Amino acid sequence: MTDQADITALSFEEALKELEKIVSRLESGEAALQEAIDLYERGDQLRRQCAARLDAAQARIDAIRTDADGRAAGTTPFAAG
Protein backbone atom coordinates (compact mmCIF):
# COMPACT_ATOMS: atom_id res chain seq x y z
CA MET A 1 0.00 0.00 0.00
CA THR A 2 1.08 3.57 -0.55
CA ASP A 3 1.80 6.23 2.04
CA GLN A 4 0.06 9.47 3.00
CA ALA A 5 1.89 11.50 0.33
CA ASP A 6 0.38 9.26 -2.34
CA ILE A 7 -3.09 9.73 -0.85
CA THR A 8 -2.85 13.51 -1.10
CA ALA A 9 -1.99 13.15 -4.79
CA LEU A 10 -5.25 11.29 -5.47
CA SER A 11 -8.24 13.15 -6.84
CA PHE A 12 -11.39 13.12 -4.74
CA GLU A 13 -12.94 10.57 -7.09
CA GLU A 14 -9.88 8.27 -6.98
CA ALA A 15 -9.73 8.41 -3.19
CA LEU A 16 -13.45 7.71 -2.87
CA LYS A 17 -13.25 4.77 -5.27
CA GLU A 18 -10.37 3.23 -3.32
CA LEU A 19 -12.23 3.83 -0.06
CA GLU A 20 -15.29 2.03 -1.45
CA LYS A 21 -13.11 -0.97 -2.38
CA ILE A 22 -11.65 -1.05 1.13
CA VAL A 23 -15.08 -0.92 2.74
CA SER A 24 -16.27 -3.73 0.48
CA ARG A 25 -13.25 -5.86 1.40
CA LEU A 26 -13.75 -5.24 5.11
CA GLU A 27 -17.47 -5.95 4.89
CA SER A 28 -16.79 -9.25 3.15
CA GLY A 29 -15.10 -10.53 6.32
CA GLU A 30 -12.49 -12.36 4.26
CA ALA A 31 -9.50 -10.24 5.28
CA ALA A 32 -7.13 -11.66 7.88
CA LEU A 33 -6.81 -9.62 11.07
CA GLN A 34 -3.60 -7.78 10.14
CA GLU A 35 -4.88 -7.09 6.63
CA ALA A 36 -8.13 -5.75 8.09
CA ILE A 37 -6.20 -3.45 10.41
CA ASP A 38 -4.05 -2.18 7.53
CA LEU A 39 -7.12 -1.68 5.35
CA TYR A 40 -8.89 0.19 8.14
CA GLU A 41 -5.92 2.53 8.62
CA ARG A 42 -5.69 3.20 4.88
CA GLY A 43 -9.45 3.75 4.73
CA ASP A 44 -9.27 6.27 7.55
CA GLN A 45 -6.54 8.20 5.71
CA LEU A 46 -8.64 8.18 2.54
CA ARG A 47 -11.73 9.30 4.46
CA ARG A 48 -9.82 12.24 5.94
CA GLN A 49 -8.51 13.21 2.49
CA CYS A 50 -12.03 13.10 1.01
CA ALA A 51 -13.39 15.18 3.89
CA ALA A 52 -10.64 17.78 3.44
CA ARG A 53 -11.39 18.04 -0.28
CA LEU A 54 -15.10 18.46 0.41
CA ASP A 55 -14.42 21.11 3.06
CA ALA A 56 -12.22 23.03 0.61
CA ALA A 57 -14.92 22.84 -2.06
CA GLN A 58 -17.54 24.06 0.41
CA ALA A 59 -15.32 26.98 1.38
CA ARG A 60 -14.97 27.95 -2.28
CA ILE A 61 -18.73 27.81 -2.71
CA ASP A 62 -19.24 29.89 0.43
CA ALA A 63 -16.84 32.50 -0.94
CA ILE A 64 -18.97 33.26 -4.00
CA ARG A 65 -20.15 36.86 -3.82
CA THR A 66 -23.64 37.87 -4.90
CA ASP A 67 -25.01 41.16 -6.22
CA ALA A 68 -28.11 42.99 -4.97
CA ASP A 69 -30.36 40.62 -6.92
CA GLY A 70 -28.75 37.55 -5.37
CA ARG A 71 -26.88 36.58 -8.52
CA ALA A 72 -23.26 35.47 -8.40
CA ALA A 73 -21.08 38.50 -8.98
CA GLY A 74 -17.67 36.92 -8.53
CA THR A 75 -15.68 35.00 -6.02
CA THR A 76 -13.60 35.83 -3.02
CA PRO A 77 -10.25 34.02 -2.95
CA PHE A 78 -10.20 31.34 -0.29
CA ALA A 79 -6.99 30.99 1.68
CA ALA A 80 -6.79 27.36 2.80
CA GLY A 81 -4.83 26.83 5.89
C-alpha positions in Angstrom: 0.0 0.0 0.0 1.1 3.6 -0.6 1.8 6.2 2.0 0.1 9.5 3.0 1.9 11.5 0.3 0.4 9.3 -2.3 -3.1 9.7 -0.9 -2.9 13.5 -1.1 -2.0 13.1 -4.8 -5.3 11.3 -5.5 -8.2 13.2 -6.8 -11.4 13.1 -4.7 -12.9 10.6 -7.1 -9.9 8.3 -7.0 -9.7 8.4 -3.2 -13.4 7.7 -2.9 -13.3 4.8 -5.3 -10.4 3.2 -3.3 -12.2 3.8 -0.1 -15.3 2.0 -1.5 -13.1 -1.0 -2.4 -11.6 -1.1 1.1 -15.1 -0.9 2.7 -16.3 -3.7 0.5 -13.2 -5.9 1.4 -13.8 -5.2 5.1 -17.5 -6.0 4.9 -16.8 -9.3 3.2 -15.1 -10.5 6.3 -12.5 -12.4 4.3 -9.5 -10.2 5.3 -7.1 -11.7 7.9 -6.8 -9.6 11.1 -3.6 -7.8 10.1 -4.9 -7.1 6.6 -8.1 -5.8 8.1 -6.2 -3.4 10.4 -4.0 -2.2 7.5 -7.1 -1.7 5.4 -8.9 0.2 8.1 -5.9 2.5 8.6 -5.7 3.2 4.9 -9.4 3.8 4.7 -9.3 6.3 7.5 -6.5 8.2 5.7 -8.6 8.2 2.5 -11.7 9.3 4.5 -9.8 12.2 5.9 -8.5 13.2 2.5 -12.0 13.1 1.0 -13.4 15.2 3.9 -10.6 17.8 3.4 -11.4 18.0 -0.3 -15.1 18.5 0.4 -14.4 21.1 3.1 -12.2 23.0 0.6 -14.9 22.8 -2.1 -17.5 24.1 0.4 -15.3 27.0 1.4 -15.0 28.0 -2.3 -18.7 27.8 -2.7 -19.2 29.9 0.4 -16.8 32.5 -0.9 -19.0 33.3 -4.0 -20.1 36.9 -3.8 -23.6 37.9 -4.9 -25.0 41.2 -6.2 -28.1 43.0 -5.0 -30.4 40.6 -6.9 -28.7 37.6 -5.4 -26.9 36.6 -8.5 -23.3 35.5 -8.4 -21.1 38.5 -9.0 -17.7 36.9 -8.5 -15.7 35.0 -6.0 -13.6 35.8 -3.0 -10.3 34.0 -2.9 -10.2 31.3 -0.3 -7.0 31.0 1.7 -6.8 27.4 2.8 -4.8 26.8 5.9 
